[in-house]
Amino acid sequence: MAKVQCDIEESYIANDYGKEVESVIATCGKCGHITECFGRSDASRRRCLFLMGEECPNGESNFYVD
């Protein structure tokens, strides 16, 4: 399992009701895939990294870090 560095930035994304809420966006340093999560806590950052592994467009099994 390779360790892949991801960039995480704070942003705003629209929720189901169209309201802009605080969020984090993770970008894979290897392929550029993006995941988004609501909130700006450490848990939100970890969730983005977890989703990166679940949604990898290349089907790779990596360990994603901030």
Secondary structure, DSSP 8 states (H G I E B T S, - for coil): --EEEEEEEEEEEE-TTS-EEEEEEEEETTT--EEEEES-SHHHHHHHHHHHHHS-TT----EEE-
